[in-house]
Structures are given as C-alpha cells and as structure tokens.
Amino acid sequence: MPKKKQVSRKNSSQDLTQKAYQAIRQMLFYNEIMPGQKIKYKDLAGRIGVSMTPVIQALKWLEFRNIVRHEPNRGYYINEVSLKEIREVYDTRLLIEVSLIPEIMSRLDDSGLGKLKDALENYKAAVAEDKYHKRIMTDMEFHMCLASLSDCQIQLKMLNELFDVLLLRYSRNLFFFSVMDSSLDEHLDIFAALEKRDEKGVIEAVSHHIKHVRENIVRGMSRLVADDKETLPDRYLF
C-alpha cells in the first residue's frame, strides 16, 4: 500500500478518536453521563456517529486523565466523585496560581491586562445571563488567562488538567455548592489589584477567592455525603 494512503488512514482514525473524545467530554460536562455510571460502548458510538474503536480509544485517553476507569472483564466506568480529590484539586490550584503571581507581575503589560479584562467581561456577562455552565467555563477562562500571563508552560499545563477534572467530574457540584454570588466580586478584586500592580494584593485576592470556593464546595459536598450514606450503595459514595 502506498505510504500516502497509510498516512491518510491514520489521520482519519485520529480524527474519529478526537471526535469521540470531544463528544464524551461534552456529555460529561453537561452531566449526560454521571459519576459511577457504566459506559455502554455501542450506545456512545451510536450517539456520536462513529464505530466502537474510536470510542474505546477516547476512553483510554480519559482513563489516563483519571476521568474514567477500566475494570477487567467489566468495561469502563465514570469515576465516582471524591471529597478528598476535590480538596486536593483546590489545594493544588492554590499552590500553582499563587506561585505564578510574581512572574505575572514581572511580565505584566497593557496587552496582558487587556486580555484579562476581556476574560473578566465575559465572566460578568455569563453571570448576568445566569447560565451556570457558561459561568463555570468563563470562570475557568479568567483564571487560565491570568495564569497564562506568566508564560510558565509546565504550570499552565498542570493547571489546565486540574480544571479538566473539575469540569468533567464536578461541574454539577460546582454549580450547586460554589459561591456564585460572591465570586464576581472576588474576580473584580483580583483584577483591581493587578491593575494597581499590587503584587501582595493580587496574592491575597487570589488566595482568598480559591480558599473561599474550596471551603464552600467541601462543606456542601460533605453534607451531600452524609445524606447519601443512608440511601446509596457503597460504590456510589464519595
């Protein structure tokens, strides 16, 4: 077989796997697939419009990112949510985002400030529209935009993976238990300190915001755990 055809088929296979991967991510984000649920390859393949092979490849990618797990002779399952994991995610976010602030301040210019202002305006618009999935996404985009001003690629990759865990496994919990009413003011505080080139103020504002959200979500999920222990089988507990 000519080499060109082999490359073409490989690219086509990768495209189908990417299509399946993005479709499954969207289903997770919109809670169309729930934690603890067994994944039915045929159903997913039919919904996405691909064969089962790209679906299985996509699930392997998600397994690598700890979004799903594979149980031998049983198949793939969406990982159950975990109170311990959510604490670790926010604790790690706090470490990464605060550690980037000195570099952000040293590189900050009007262009970077303008990008962050645009991200803040997008978040404000999402709050005004009261569409919670959009609010979650624009919240993440604000934090990623702020972090990107450091140009520290390894930390940015780590931060993006943490947001992936939050978006794909905890989006419903983020909506119900996060502090939406105060988050906008906290974002405004971060931007105001940055605009003043107040490094200490930025550190304090970012730290306060992440800790506040973490504590509220952990508190809410802890109550949910207490309620669910009386009604759910062990495999569905956090």
N, C-alpha and C positions, 0 to 999 in steps of 0.2 A: 504493500500500500504506500502511495506517495506520502512523504513526510508532511506536506501541507495539509492533507486530509486528516492525518493523525492529530495535528495541532488544532485543526478546526473542531474535531470531535471532542478533544479535551477541553477546549474553551466552552463549547456548548454544554458539556457536563458541568463545568464550574458555574456557568450562568444559571443552570437549573437548580444547582445546590444553593447558590446565592439567593435565588428567587424563593426557595423553600425556607431558607434561614430567615430572611426578612419577613416572610409571611407568618412564621411561627413567632417571631419576636413581637409582631403586631398583635397577634392573638393573646400572647402573654400580657402585653401592656394593657390591653382593653379587657383583661380578665375573661377572655373567651375560653381559656384553658386555666384551670385552677390548681393551686398547690395540692400535692398528693394525688392528683389525677393521673391515671394510666393513659399513655398516649397510644392511640389507635392509628397505626401507620396508614392503613387503607383509607380511613376517613379523612385524615390530614391530606393525603395525596390527592384525593378527590376534590377537597375544598380548594386546594392550591392549584390544581391542574397540572400535576407532574406525576411521574411514577414514584414508587416507594423508595427507589435507590437515592434520589436527591434528598428525600425526607430523612432517611436514615443518616446520610452524610451530614445534614444540617443538625440533627440531634447530637451527633458526635461532637460538632463544634460547641453546641450548648452544654454538653457534658464537660468539656474541657473548661468551660467558664463557670462550672458548678451551678448551672441553672436547672439542668435535668440530671438524672442518674440512671444508670443501666443496671438492671437486676438480671443475672444469668437465668436463662430459660423462662423469663417473665416479660422482659421488654423494658421500655423506657417509662419513667415516671417524672412528673414535675416535682422538684424538691419541695418538701414542706417548708413553710416559713419558720424562722428560728429567732427567738428573743435574744439569744446570745450573739447570733450573727448580726442582727440589726445594731446592737451595741458596738460590736467590733467595726462595722462599716462606718458608723458615725465617729467613733474614736479615731479611726484611721483617716477619715476625711479631715478631722480637726488637725491632726498632725501634719498632713500634707498641705492643706490650704494655708495654714498659719506659717509653715516653713517657707512657703513661696513668697510671702509678702515682702521681705527685704529685697529680693531680686525684682519683684514687680515695681517697687518704689524706685529702684535704681534705673529701671528701663522706661519708666512711665513718661509718655509724651502726649501731646494733644490728640494724636491719632488713636492711641490706645484708649484714652479717656472717652473719645467719641464712640468707639466700638462698644465700650461698656455702657455708655449712656443709651445707645440703641438697644442693647440687651435689656437694660432696665425698663425702657419704654415698652418693649414687647411684653415684659412681665406685668407691668402696670395695666396694659391693655387686656391681658388674659385675666387678671383679677377683676377688672371691670366687667368683662363678659361672663364671669363666673362659670367658666368651663374648666372642670378640675383637671382633666388630662392635659389641657393646654397650659394650665397653671404649673403643673408638675414639670412639663417639658421646658417652659420658659424659665422656671426657677433653676433647673439644671444648666440651661444655656447661659444664664447670668454667671453662675459660679465657674463654669468652664471658660467663659470669656475672661473673667477676672484672672483665673489661673494661667490662661494662655499668654497673658501679658508678661509672664516671667520667661517664656520661651524655654522652659525646662521640660524637655520632651519625655523623659522617663517618668517623672512625677505626673505629667499630664496623662500619660497612658494609664498609669495606676489609678488616677482619679476617675478617668472615663470608665474603667472596669468596675469601680465601686458604684458609679451611677447606674451602670448596666444592671447590677444586682438589685439596686433599689427600684429601677423602672420595671424590670421584668418579673420580679418576685414580690415586690411590696407596694406596687402602685395603689392598690385599693386601700391598704393600711396607711399609706402616706396621706391619702385624701381624708380618711376618717379621723386620723389621730394627729396630723400635723397642725401647726398653729397658723392657719391661713390668714387670720385677721391681723396678726402682728408681723407676719413675715415681710409684707411690703414695707412697713416702717423700718424693719431691720435692714432690708436691702438698701433703702434710701440712706440709712445711717452709714453703711459701708461706702456707698458712692460719695457721700458728703465728705467723709474723712479722706478718701482717696483724692478727691478734688482739691482738698486743702494741702495735699502732700503730707498728711499727718500719719506717719508710719505707725506710731503707737496707737492712734485712734483706729486705724484700719484693723490692726491685730485685735484690739478689744472688741470692735464691732463684729468681725468675722467669728471670733471665739464665742461671743455671747449668742450670736444667731445659731450657730451649729449646735452648741450645748442646749439652747432653749428648745430647738426642734427635736434633738435626740431625747431629751428628758420627757417631752410631751408624748412622743411616739412610744417610747419604752413604757411609760405609765399607762397609756391607752392599751397597748398590746398585752401588758401584764394583767389588766382587768379582763381582757378577752380570753387569755389563757385560763384564768380562774373560772370563767363561765363555761368554757369549752371542756374542761376536765370532767364535768358532770354529764356531758352529752355526747362527746366524740370518742370513737375508738382510739387506742393508744397511737396508732400510726399517723393520726391526723393532729396530734398535739404538737405545739411549737417546741 
